[in-house]
Amino acid sequence: MAQQADEISRDDTQDPAPLVQGLHERALEMVRGQFEPQTWQAFWRATIEGHSPTEIAAEMGVSPAAIRKAKSRVLARLRAELGDAAPV
């Protein structure tokens, strides 16, 4: 993954957005299996869907802090996989 990210950043002849998007999607698929379904759902709803931790926590029966922790854990794993190409 890191090698692909380096290639994307060196190749300035094409729009890197589709390549970076594909890299992010593959990384998401790769790390998803490393987390419990509830952790992944909390991350996905907070990060991708943009729901508030308070809203998600109420629906899932956990604390907002647990939602923030789940999001943080998944993002940290993605950053470890992708390095500088990690989503913000």
DAWO-V515416 format. One record per helix or strand. SS is the DSSP state (H for helix, E for strand). FROM is the first residue (numbers start at 1). TO is the last residue. If there is no record, write none. Layout:
ss->[SS	SS]
from->[FROM	FROM]
to->[TO	TO]
This chain:
ss->[H	H	H	H	H]
from->[2	17	37	53	64]
to->[10	32	48	60	85]
